[in-house]
Amino acid sequence: MLSHIIDVLADPADGTALSGADDFSRLVSESGHSFDVAKQGYVTLAPGAGLKHKGDDADMVTAREAYLSKGHFAPFVEAVTGAVQNALDSTVSADDVPEPALLEVGAGTGYYLSHTLDSIEGARGVGLDISPHAARHLAKCHPRVGAVIADVWERLPLRDESINAISVVFAPRNPAEFQRVLAPGG
Ligand SMILES: C[S@@+](CC[C@H](N)C(=O)[O-])C[C@H]1O[C@@H](n2cnc3c(N)ncnc32)[C@H](O)[C@@H]1O
């Protein structure tokens, strides 16, 4: 749910902090911008001009979910979870950061992120994807996932140094923005 990750989200236009309003039916920024939360639970965080790119369509997301559900990529999901766990073990202590914030970019159906959260107690995750079809899956893939529609090639709608680990699986990446949003050592 978005309430689990609200502290790491930022206004896509000016980077100011966001908070939930009207029982989390919308997010509002310190600068006064408002972003409606879809009834399916995700939010689109794009500046005024909107999104310039398109992600996966409904058929692609459905096909991916069907394929992943057969377990063909189970070794990958275990490896990704292990890599995230190792990254956290070497950078944050559970005492200092009991609820580390994970970001998966191009998160698709949430297959990887939900598995990682199942394995790391207390962690919460931003599932970011540009596709509304993917976002619908992300919003329900795990209770500690907040689903965000955004374009990884733009300024990410995330606070500086707010994220403890980033994963990207078969999806585009933005190293400069990843550096900005990662906490020291992330
Ligand atoms: C090949 S799929 C991989 C999905 C997931 N990581 C997996 O492996 O199951 C690529 C994903 O990246 C998303 N994507 C493509 N361009 C993007 C962009 N510019 N910003 C954010 N997500 C994007 C697509 O919508 C799609 O969900």
The ligand as a Tripos MOL2 file, in Angstrom:
@<TRIPOS>MOLECULE
LIG
   27    29     1     0     0
SMALL
NO_CHARGES

@<TRIPOS>ATOM
      1 C1         10.5820   -7.0390  -19.8220 C.3       1 LIG1
      2 S1          9.4830   -6.3150  -18.6320 S.3       1 LIG1
      3 C2         10.1660   -6.9530  -17.1050 C.3       1 LIG1
      4 C3          9.1820   -6.9240  -15.9630 C.3       1 LIG1
      5 C4          9.7080   -7.5210  -14.6380 C.3       1 LIG1
      6 N1         10.9160   -6.8490  -14.2030 N.3       1 LIG1
      7 C5          9.9740   -8.9970  -14.8040 C.2       1 LIG1
      8 O1         11.1050   -9.3710  -15.0930 O.co2     1 LIG1
      9 O2          9.0140   -9.7690  -14.6640 O.co2     1 LIG1
     10 C6          9.9860   -4.5870  -18.6310 C.3       1 LIG1
     11 C7          9.1470   -3.7070  -17.7170 C.3       1 LIG1
     12 O3          9.6770   -2.3740  -17.7520 O.3       1 LIG1
     13 C8          8.6160   -1.4630  -17.8840 C.3       1 LIG1
     14 N2          9.1560   -0.2390  -18.5140 N.ar      1 LIG1
     15 C9          9.4780   -0.0380  -19.8240 C.ar      1 LIG1
     16 N3          9.9220    1.2120  -20.0290 N.ar      1 LIG1
     17 C10         9.8840    1.8420  -18.8130 C.ar      1 LIG1
     18 C11        10.2090    3.1600  -18.3750 C.ar      1 LIG1
     19 N4         10.7080    4.0820  -19.2280 N.pl3     1 LIG1
     20 N5         10.0520    3.4550  -17.0730 N.ar      1 LIG1
     21 C12         9.5500    2.5280  -16.1840 C.ar      1 LIG1
     22 N6          9.2280    1.2580  -16.5520 N.ar      1 LIG1
     23 C13         9.3920    0.9190  -17.8480 C.ar      1 LIG1
     24 C14         7.5810   -2.1840  -18.7270 C.3       1 LIG1
     25 O4          6.2800   -1.6470  -18.6160 O.3       1 LIG1
     26 C15         7.7010   -3.6000  -18.1750 C.3       1 LIG1
     27 O5          6.8400   -3.8310  -17.0800 O.3       1 LIG1
@<TRIPOS>BOND
     1     1     2 1
     2     2     3 1
     3     2    10 1
     4     3     4 1
     5     4     5 1
     6     5     6 1
     7     5     7 1
     8     7     8 2
     9     7     9 1
    10    10    11 1
    11    11    12 1
    12    11    26 1
    13    12    13 1
    14    13    14 1
    15    13    24 1
    16    14    15 ar
    17    14    23 ar
    18    15    16 ar
    19    16    17 ar
    20    17    18 ar
    21    17    23 ar
    22    18    19 1
    23    18    20 ar
    24    20    21 ar
    25    21    22 ar
    26    22    23 ar
    27    24    25 1
    28    24    26 1
    29    26    27 1
@<TRIPOS>SUBSTRUCTURE
     1 LIG1         1 GROUP 0 **** ****
